[in-house]
């Protein structure tokens, strides 16, 4: 065997090991080269050929041009699966479940009578049933290895001397039995938090105790606290956290200013929402020559005040993020820090960590530097004020704002050409009364003022990630925290392409750039149509979820090879980790322990997910609460989805969504034509198709379930 053949054989084995250890992952030859490290860089010319050779032999599958994943047949040859596997439960409201596992390429289906004592998101052991040809993998849960949660929120329902908790969460298919001695004065019909204390044979229901009575359903405070409790999120700071915050010295010593670059005489301003209280980023503008400007992105230097191993740092690490419900913000840091000490308020000197760019008139960055600074914000703008200045071309600092807006537009255009995906979602907002009741629904759109800030924050985050993550020579990059976004799941991508094709749209799946262009065109072309929300939702689900990791795989949605979160340390703990690591490395310290930071990354990603779900629940609740005042009224809507239970309709004027149940459509027998996204009358052949306009009447608003029921009108 020649030396070249030996190298190729060795590479084949290494490549298969990479795919085998990540069976759901798709890689092209560049990603394989990166995963192989030095060997990959040295023998890059062989990799594409080896991948195609492995695909020809059936060990890999080419899911779309140049992108491969491991084939099930290869895994079956190599792996001995069963009879037991471990995985995470995805429980459905019907009582059936699926177990998501890395041991198999598909999820394991669990019938309602085989779920044992498992609940949603528990980590379990499953016995697999013998698999018949072409059938789905099925099994039974034989052991709960780790509970995901043991506290649940719901309504107390008395039955004699004992009671049950009827959980709010639809994924909780069973009621919790509460003996009389564990009711803790909870009254019938009240909302409460109940902790499971025992669940073992022969009991059909878990036993629980009331740990907190929240109050009467329908009250704003009760419902918002119920949402936070459902996701195990905090609602307030403990006294010792607030007490430690009060001891922080606001005064900036002259010695500290001397250690930093003093930029207090450079024009600096913040741009934030009108109702913002914490300002963690600011922009500065300084002209260097007729063709060159210095643009500074200045970020609150939170880690100067919040030191590791303090009570505040421990609390911030635990929370990992600020939480934004419809009517309130639950900050990651106490208000003394978030709204006062660290907030870049106008007219005050502040300690900042800055990325300063030298930019030419055609928005090319010629150099950048990352430095600790002291800055002074000259003005606090909100987005509406800046948008007005952009549109009218006049107002305070209008020349500087026009310059920044022009730069942002050019930088954004380049990013789009490079393959970035443009999700421009409308944000649902509410005008609330003093009692928290929604008085009005409106939408916040991303305008130029928002995009101006976004582009410079992206620029700073990318510069910081490249500073640490870009390899220099043979030196391995040090441990760092990245914001990563994987390539779309190929199976979901093909499903999306097939789905939208039936609606008259096309998605190309052959190259990264074509996928991005197709997604952007799809989102643009479906705007204002009945299928807009469904297409946007499916497109987002097709994409992988962005998360935090020490393993840099790049950010697909932004089309960046290196990306991190540096610009919001007041509200995100990963940004604080980035600040600390960056400062340590720029001062010559060795690489941090990767395993520790990866653990922090996983926790931050999980807390971000919980926070987003809580926010969505609060929006949905307020939408239902708003529409509860309009029961019996008629609205114009668009069919946004179809199912075997009914048709989903989104009201045009406020984007509130509800269902017209097929059982209520009594003029005919209607059935679902799943392939063509419509329901059809058996006798009349009348059809209701995705995207079609309909007029509906509000039939019922169920606040407990956060559901709206509609009926057809006219």
C-alpha positions in Angstrom: 0.0 0.0 0.0 1.4 3.4 -1.0 1.9 6.2 1.5 -1.0 8.1 -0.1 -3.4 5.1 0.2 -2.4 4.7 3.9 -3.2 8.4 4.5 -6.6 8.0 2.8 -7.4 4.9 4.8 -6.6 6.6 8.0 -8.6 9.7 7.0 -11.6 7.4 6.2 -11.6 5.9 9.6 -11.3 9.3 11.3 -14.1 10.7 9.2 -16.4 7.8 10.0 -15.7 8.2 13.7 -16.7 11.9 13.5 -20.0 11.1 11.8 -20.6 8.1 14.1 -20.2 10.2 17.2 -22.7 12.8 15.8 -25.3 10.7 13.9 -27.8 13.5 13.4 -25.2 16.0 12.1 -24.5 17.0 8.5 -21.0 18.0 7.4 -19.3 19.2 4.3 -15.6 18.7 3.6 -14.7 22.1 5.1 -16.4 21.2 8.4 -14.7 17.8 8.4 -11.3 19.4 7.8 -12.0 21.7 10.8 -13.0 18.7 13.0 -9.9 16.8 12.0 -7.6 19.7 13.1 -4.1 19.7 11.8 -4.6 16.4 9.8 -7.6 18.0 8.1 -5.7 21.1 7.1 -2.7 19.1 5.8 -4.8 16.6 3.7 -7.8 18.8 2.8 -7.4 17.9 -0.9 -8.4 14.3 -0.2 -11.5 15.0 1.9 -14.1 15.7 -0.8 -13.2 12.6 -2.7 -13.3 10.4 0.4 -16.8 11.7 1.3 -18.2 10.9 -2.1 -16.5 7.5 -2.0 -18.1 6.7 1.4 -21.5 7.8 0.0 -21.1 5.5 -3.0 -20.3 2.6 -0.6 -23.5 3.4 1.4 -21.7 4.5 4.6 -22.7 8.1 4.2 -25.8 9.8 2.6 -25.5 13.0 0.6 -28.5 14.9 1.9 -27.9 17.8 -0.4 -25.0 18.8 -2.6 -21.7 18.4 -0.8 -23.3 17.8 2.6 -23.3 14.3 4.1 -24.6 12.4 7.2 -24.0 8.9 8.5 -26.4 6.3 7.0 -28.6 4.2 9.2 -27.3 1.0 7.6 -23.7 1.9 8.6 -24.9 2.5 12.2 -26.8 -0.7 12.3 -23.6 -2.6 11.2 -21.4 -0.8 13.8 -23.8 -0.4 16.7 -25.5 -2.9 18.7 -28.7 -1.1 19.8 -31.0 -2.4 22.5 -32.9 -3.9 24.0 -32.6 -0.7 26.2 -31.9 2.9 25.3 -31.9 6.2 27.3 -33.4 9.5 26.2 -35.6 12.5 27.0 -39.4 12.3 27.1 -41.5 14.5 24.8 -45.0 14.1 26.3 -48.1 14.9 24.4 -51.4 16.1 25.9 -53.1 12.9 24.7 -50.8 10.9 27.1 -48.7 9.3 24.4 -45.0 10.3 24.2 -41.8 10.2 22.2 -38.4 9.5 23.6 -35.6 11.5 21.9 -32.3 9.6 22.0 -28.8 9.8 20.5 -28.8 6.0 20.3 -31.1 6.0 17.3 -31.7 8.2 14.3 -35.4 8.4 15.0 -37.5 9.0 18.1 -39.1 6.1 20.0 -42.9 6.1 20.1 -44.4 5.3 23.5 -48.1 4.5 23.7 -50.1 6.1 26.7 -50.3 2.8 28.6 -46.5 2.4 28.3 -45.2 5.7 29.7 -44.9 4.3 33.2 -44.2 7.1 35.8 -42.5 9.4 33.3 -43.4 13.1 32.8 -42.5 15.6 30.1 -38.7 16.1 29.6 -37.8 13.4 32.1 -34.6 11.4 31.3 -35.7 7.8 31.1 -34.7 4.2 30.3 -36.7 2.6 27.5 -37.2 -1.1 26.6 -37.5 -1.3 22.8 -40.1 -3.6 21.2 -39.0 -5.9 18.4 -39.1 -3.8 15.2 -41.2 -4.9 12.3 -40.2 -3.9 8.8 -41.2 -0.3 7.8 -42.7 0.3 11.2 -41.8 3.1 13.6 -39.6 2.2 16.6 -41.7 1.7 19.7 -41.0 0.9 23.3 -42.0 1.2 26.9 -40.5 3.4 29.6 -39.2 1.2 32.4 -37.4 3.6 34.6 -37.2 7.4 35.3 -33.5 8.1 35.6 -33.9 11.9 36.2 -36.9 14.1 36.7 -36.8 17.3 34.8 -39.0 19.1 37.4 -41.1 18.2 40.4 -43.1 21.4 40.8 -46.2 22.2 38.8 -48.6 25.1 38.5 -52.4 24.6 38.1 -55.8 24.9 39.6 -56.9 23.2 42.8 -60.0 21.0 42.5 -61.5 19.7 45.7 -63.0 16.2 45.9 -64.2 15.7 49.5 -61.3 15.9 52.0 -58.6 15.8 49.4 -57.9 17.6 46.1 -56.2 17.4 42.8 -54.0 19.8 40.9 -55.1 20.3 37.3 -51.9 21.4 35.7 -51.8 24.4 33.3 -49.1 22.7 31.2 -50.7 20.8 28.3 -47.7 18.3 28.4 -48.8 17.2 31.9 -51.4 14.5 31.1 -52.2 13.5 34.6 -53.6 15.2 37.7 -51.6 15.4 41.0 -53.4 14.0 44.1 -53.1 16.2 47.2 -54.0 14.7 50.6 -55.9 17.0 52.9 -52.9 17.5 55.2 -50.9 18.9 52.3 -53.3 21.4 51.0 -51.7 24.4 52.9 -55.0 26.3 53.1 -55.4 26.3 49.3 -59.1 26.8 48.4 -61.1 25.2 45.6 -60.5 26.9 42.3 -57.3 28.7 43.3 -54.0 28.6 41.4 -51.2 27.0 43.3 -47.7 25.5 43.0 -47.6 21.8 43.9 -44.6 19.7 44.5 -44.6 16.0 43.8 -43.5 14.1 46.9 -44.1 10.5 45.8 -45.2 8.4 42.9 -44.7 4.7 42.9 -46.8 1.6 42.3 -49.7 1.0 42.6 -50.7 4.7 42.6 -52.1 5.9 39.3 -51.5 9.6 40.2 -48.5 11.3 41.8 -48.9 12.5 45.4 -48.1 16.1 46.0 -48.2 19.0 48.5 -49.1 22.7 48.0 -45.9 24.7 48.4 -47.4 28.1 47.4 -50.9 29.5 46.9 -50.8 32.0 44.0 -54.4 33.3 44.2 -57.4 33.4 42.0 -57.1 32.6 38.3 -57.6 35.6 36.0 -55.8 38.1 38.2 -52.8 39.6 36.4 -50.3 39.1 39.3 -51.4 35.5 39.8 -51.1 34.6 36.1 -47.7 36.2 35.6 -46.3 34.5 38.7 -47.9 31.3 37.5 -46.0 31.5 34.2 -42.7 32.2 35.9 -43.3 29.3 38.4 -44.2 27.0 35.5 -40.7 27.4 34.0 -39.0 27.6 37.4 -38.0 31.2 36.8 -37.4 33.7 39.6 -39.7 36.6 40.3 -37.6 38.6 42.8 -34.1 38.8 44.3 -33.4 37.4 47.8 -32.5 40.0 50.4 -28.8 39.0 50.6 -28.4 39.7 46.8 -29.9 43.1 47.1 -27.8 43.8 50.2 -24.6 43.0 48.4 -25.6 45.2 45.5 -26.1 48.1 47.9 -22.4 47.8 49.0 -21.1 48.5 45.5 -19.2 51.8 45.2 -20.6 54.0 42.4 -17.6 56.4 42.5 -14.9 55.9 39.8 -11.4 56.4 41.3 -8.9 58.5 39.3 -6.5 55.5 39.4 -9.1 53.5 37.4 -9.6 56.2 34.8 -5.8 56.4 34.4 -5.7 52.6 33.5 -8.2 53.1 30.7 -8.5 55.0 27.4 -10.4 58.2 28.2 -13.1 58.8 25.5 -15.3 61.2 27.5 -14.7 64.0 25.0 -15.9 61.9 22.0 -19.5 62.3 20.9 -21.4 59.3 22.4 -25.0 58.4 22.6 -27.4 55.5 23.4 -30.4 54.3 21.3 -32.9 52.1 23.1 -36.6 51.4 23.4 -38.6 54.3 24.9 -39.4 52.2 28.0 -35.9 50.9 28.6 -34.3 51.5 32.0 -30.9 49.8 31.5 -28.6 51.1 28.7 -25.8 48.6 28.2 -24.5 49.8 24.9 -23.6 53.2 23.3 -22.1 54.4 20.0 -19.5 57.1 19.5 -18.5 58.9 16.3 -15.3 60.7 15.6 -14.0 62.0 12.2 -10.4 61.1 11.5 -10.1 62.5 7.9 -12.2 63.3 4.9 -12.5 59.5 4.2 -12.1 57.9 7.6 -14.2 57.7 10.8 -13.7 56.1 14.2 -16.9 54.4 15.3 -16.9 53.1 18.9 -19.2 50.4 20.3 -19.1 50.9 24.1 -20.5 48.2 26.4 -21.1 48.6 30.2 -18.2 47.1 32.0 -20.3 45.0 34.3 -17.5 42.6 35.3 -15.5 45.5 36.8 -18.3 45.6 39.5 -19.5 42.0 39.6 -16.6 39.7 40.7 -16.5 35.9 40.5 -17.6 33.9 43.6 -19.8 36.7 44.9 -23.4 36.4 45.8 -24.5 38.6 42.9 -22.3 36.7 40.4 -23.8 33.4 41.6 -27.3 34.7 41.2 -26.5 36.1 37.7 -25.0 32.8 36.7 -28.1 30.9 37.9 -30.5 33.2 36.2 -28.3 33.5 33.1 -30.7 36.1 31.4 -33.2 38.8 32.1 -36.8 37.7 31.5 -39.2 39.8 29.6 -42.9 39.2 30.2 -45.7 41.3 28.7 -46.0 43.6 31.8 -42.6 43.3 33.5 -38.9 42.7 33.3 -37.2 40.4 35.7 -33.6 41.5 35.5 -30.5 39.3 35.8 -28.8 41.8 38.0 -30.3 43.9 40.9 -31.5 47.3 39.8 -28.7 49.1 41.6 -26.4 47.6 39.0 -28.7 47.2 35.9 -30.4 50.6 36.1 -27.8 52.7 37.9 -24.2 51.7 38.3 -23.7 50.0 35.0 -26.3 51.7 32.9 -24.8 54.1 30.4 -27.1 57.0 31.4 -26.7 60.4 29.8 -24.5 63.0 31.5 -22.6 60.4 33.6 -19.1 59.1 33.4 -19.2 55.3 33.0 -16.7 52.4 32.9 -17.0 50.6 29.6 -15.4 47.8 27.5 -15.1 49.0 23.9 -14.6 47.8 20.4 -13.4 50.7 18.3 -13.4 50.5 14.5 -11.7 52.6 11.9 -14.1 52.8 9.0 -13.7 54.2 5.5 -16.5 56.2 3.6 -17.6 53.0 1.8 -18.0 51.2 5.2 -14.9 49.1 5.1 -13.3 48.3 8.5 -9.6 48.9 8.1 -8.7 48.1 11.7 -10.2 47.6 15.1 -9.1 47.6 18.7 -10.6 46.2 21.9 -9.9 48.3 25.0 -11.2 49.1 28.5 -12.5 52.7 28.4 -14.2 55.4 30.3 -17.0 57.1 28.4 -19.7 59.8 28.8 -23.0 59.6 27.0 -24.0 62.9 25.6 -27.6 61.9 24.8 -30.2 59.2 25.3 -32.2 58.5 22.1 -35.1 56.1 21.7 -35.7 54.2 18.5 -38.7 56.4 17.4 -36.6 59.6 17.8 -33.8 58.2 15.7 -36.2 56.9 13.1 -37.7 60.4 12.8 -34.2 62.0 12.4 -33.3 59.4 9.7 -36.6 60.1 7.8 -36.5 63.9 8.1 -32.8 64.4 7.9 -32.9 66.9 10.8 -32.6 66.9 14.5 -30.0 66.4 17.2 -26.7 64.8 15.8 -28.6 64.2 12.5 -25.3 64.2 10.5 -23.7 61.5 12.7 -26.9 59.4 12.8 -27.2 59.6 9.0 -23.6 58.5 8.7 -24.1 55.5 11.0 -27.3 54.6 9.2 -25.5 54.7 5.8 -22.7 52.5 7.2 -25.2 50.1 8.7 -27.1 49.7 5.5 -23.9 48.9 3.5 -22.7 46.4 6.1 -26.1 44.7 6.2 -26.2 44.4 2.4 -22.8 42.7 2.4 -24.0 40.3 5.2 -27.1 39.4 3.2 -25.0 38.8 0.1 -22.7 36.5 2.1 -25.7 34.2 2.9 -27.3 35.7 6.1 -31.0 35.0 6.6 -33.3 37.9 7.2 -36.0 37.1 9.8 -38.0 40.3 10.3 -40.7 39.3 12.7 -43.3 41.7 14.0 -43.3 41.9 17.8 -46.7 41.8 19.4 -47.0 44.5 22.1 -49.8 45.6 24.4 -50.9 48.8 26.0 -52.0 47.8 29.5 -54.2 49.4 32.1 -53.2 49.9 35.7 -54.7 46.5 36.6 -52.6 44.8 33.9 -55.7 44.4 31.6 -54.7 44.7 27.9 -56.4 47.8 26.4 -54.8 47.6 22.9 -52.7 45.3 20.8 -50.1 46.8 18.5 -47.0 45.7 16.6 -43.4 46.8 16.8 -41.6 46.6 13.5 -37.9 46.6 12.8 -37.1 49.9 11.2 -33.8 51.5 10.1 -33.1 52.8 13.7 -33.3 49.2 15.0 -31.1 47.9 12.2 -28.5 50.6 12.7 -27.9 49.4 16.3 -28.2 45.8 15.3 -25.4 46.0 12.6 -22.9 47.7 14.9 -23.6 45.2 17.7 -23.1 42.3 15.3 -19.9 44.0 14.1 -18.6 44.2 17.7 -19.6 40.7 18.6 -17.9 39.3 15.5 -14.7 41.3 16.1 -14.4 39.9 19.7 -15.1 36.3 18.6 -12.4 36.6 15.8 -9.9 38.1 18.2 -9.9 35.0 20.3 -11.3 32.3 18.0 -9.3 32.8 14.8 -6.3 30.5 14.8 -2.9 32.2 14.6 -0.3 29.9 13.1 -0.3 26.5 14.8 -1.5 27.9 18.1 -4.9 26.4 19.1 -7.5 29.0 20.0 -8.1 29.4 23.7 -11.4 28.3 25.4 -14.1 30.8 24.6 -17.8 31.3 24.7 -19.4 31.4 21.2 -22.9 32.1 20.0 -23.3 29.3 17.5 -26.0 28.3 15.0 -25.8 25.0 13.1 -26.8 24.4 9.5 -30.5 23.4 8.9 -31.6 19.8 9.6 -31.6 18.2 6.1 -34.8 16.1 6.8 -36.7 19.2 8.0 -35.3 21.2 5.1 -36.6 18.7 2.6 -40.0 18.6 4.4 -40.2 22.4 4.2 -39.3 22.4 0.5 -42.0 19.8 -0.2 -44.6 21.7 1.9 -44.1 25.2 0.4 -43.9 23.8 -3.1 -47.6 22.8 -2.7 -48.3 26.4 -1.8 -46.6 27.8 -4.9 -43.2 28.6 -3.4 -39.8 27.1 -4.1 -36.8 26.4 -1.8 -33.5 25.4 -3.2 -31.6 23.0 -0.9 -28.4 22.4 -2.9 -25.9 25.0 -1.4 -25.7 27.1 1.7 -26.1 30.3 -0.3 -29.1 29.0 -2.2 -30.8 27.9 1.0 -30.3 31.4 2.5 -31.5 33.2 -0.6 -34.5 30.8 -0.8 -35.4 31.4 2.8 -35.2 35.2 2.4 -37.4 35.1 -0.8 -39.9 32.7 0.9 -40.3 35.0 3.9 -40.6 38.1 1.7 -43.1 36.6 -0.8 -45.4 35.1 1.9 -45.7 38.5 3.8 -49.3 39.6 4.3 -50.7 36.2 3.2 -52.6 33.7 5.2 -49.8 31.2 5.3 -47.2 33.9 6.4 -47.1 32.9 10.1 -47.1 29.1 9.3 -44.3 29.5 6.8 -42.3 31.7 9.2 -42.8 29.2 12.0 -41.9 26.2 9.9 -38.8 28.0 8.5 -37.6 28.8 12.0 -38.2 25.2 13.1 -36.2 24.0 10.1 -33.3 26.1 11.3 -31.2 24.8 14.1 -31.6 26.7 17.4 -28.9 29.2 18.2 -27.1 28.4 21.5 -24.0 29.0 23.5 -21.0 26.7 23.2 -17.2 26.5 23.6 -17.1 24.6 20.3 -17.2 27.1 17.5 -19.2 25.8 14.5 -20.0 29.3 13.3 -23.3 31.1 13.0 -25.3 29.9 10.0 -28.1 32.4 10.2 -25.7 35.4 10.3 -23.2 33.8 7.8 -20.4 34.4 10.3 -17.5 31.9 11.0 -16.9 33.5 14.4 -19.6 35.0 16.6 -20.2 35.6 20.3 -22.3 37.7 22.6 -20.3 40.6 24.1 -22.7 43.5 23.9 -25.3 42.9 26.6 -23.7 41.9 29.9 -26.4 43.7 32.0 -29.0 41.1 30.7 -27.0 38.0 29.6 -24.5 36.0 31.6 -22.6 34.6 28.6 -21.6 38.2 27.8 -20.1 38.5 31.3 -18.1 35.3 30.7 -16.9 36.7 27.4 -15.8 40.0 29.0 -13.8 38.1 31.7 -12.2 35.6 29.2 -11.3 38.4 26.8 -9.7 40.6 29.4 -7.7 37.6 30.9 -6.4 36.5 27.5 -5.5 40.1 26.4 -3.4 40.2 29.6 -1.6 37.0 28.9 -3.5 34.5 31.1 -3.6 30.8 30.0 -6.6 29.1 28.5 -9.6 28.5 30.8 -11.0 25.1 31.6 -13.2 24.1 28.7 -15.5 21.6 30.5 -16.4 24.2 33.1 -17.3 26.9 30.5 -19.2 24.4 28.4 -21.3 23.5 31.4 -22.1 27.3 31.9 -22.9 27.5 28.2 -25.4 24.7 28.3 -27.1 26.2 31.4 -27.3 29.6 29.7 -28.9 28.1 26.6 -31.4 26.2 28.7 -32.3 29.4 30.8 -32.7 31.4 27.5 -35.1 28.7 26.2 -37.2 28.8 29.4 -37.3 32.6 29.4 -38.5 32.7 25.7 -41.2 30.2 26.4 -42.4 32.1 29.4 -42.5 35.3 27.3 -44.5 33.5 24.6 -46.9 32.2 27.2 -47.4 35.7 28.6 -48.1 37.1 25.1 -50.6 34.3 24.4 -52.4 34.9 27.8 -52.7 38.6 27.1 -54.0 37.9 23.6 -56.7 35.6 25.0 -57.5 38.1 27.8 -57.8 40.9 25.2 -60.2 38.9 23.0 -62.3 37.8 26.1 -63.7 41.4 26.0 -64.9 40.8 22.4 -66.8 37.5 22.7 -69.6 37.5 20.2 -68.0 40.1 17.9 -67.0 39.4 14.3 -63.5 39.8 12.7 -61.8 39.3 9.4 -59.2 36.6 9.5 -56.9 34.4 7.4 -56.7 30.6 7.7 -53.3 30.0 9.3 -53.4 26.3 9.7 -55.5 23.2 9.3 -55.8 20.0 11.4 -58.1 17.0 11.9 -59.7 19.0 14.8 -60.4 22.2 12.9 -59.0 25.3 11.1 -56.8 27.8 12.8 -57.6 31.4 12.0 -55.5 34.5 12.6 -57.4 37.8 13.0 -56.0 40.3 10.6 -56.0 43.4 12.8 -54.3 42.0 15.9 -52.8 38.6 14.9 -54.7 36.8 17.7 -55.1 33.1 16.7 -57.9 30.7 17.5 -59.6 27.6 16.2 -62.8 26.9 14.4 -63.6 23.3 15.4 -64.8 21.0 12.7 -67.4 19.7 15.2 -68.9 23.2 15.2 -69.1 23.4 11.4 -72.5 21.7 11.2 -73.5 22.6 7.7 -71.7 19.6 6.3 -69.3 16.8 7.3 -65.8 18.2 6.9 -62.7 16.1 6.6 -59.0 17.0 6.4 -57.1 16.9 3.1 -53.7 16.9 4.7 -51.7 16.8 1.5 -53.3 20.0 0.2 -53.7 21.9 3.5 -57.4 22.2 3.4 -60.7 20.8 4.9 -63.4 19.8 2.5 -67.2 19.4 2.9 -68.1 15.8 2.0 -71.5 16.8 0.4 -71.1 20.4 -0.7 -67.3 20.1 -1.6 -66.9 23.5 0.1 -63.3 24.0 1.0 -61.4 26.0 3.6 -57.7 26.2 2.5 -54.6 27.5 4.2 -54.2 31.2 3.4 -57.9 31.8 2.5 -59.8 34.8 4.0 -62.7 34.0 6.4 -64.9 36.0 8.7 -65.2 34.6 12.2 -67.0 35.3 15.5 -65.4 34.9 18.9 -67.1 32.0 20.5 -65.1 31.5 23.7 -61.9 32.7 25.4 -60.4 30.1 27.7 -57.9 31.9 29.9 -56.9 28.8 31.8 -55.8 27.0 28.6 -54.8 30.2 26.8 -57.0 29.2 23.9 -59.5 31.0 21.7 -62.5 29.3 20.1 -64.0 30.8 16.9 -67.0 30.1 14.8 -67.5 30.9 11.2 -69.7 34.0 10.5 -71.3 34.7 7.2 
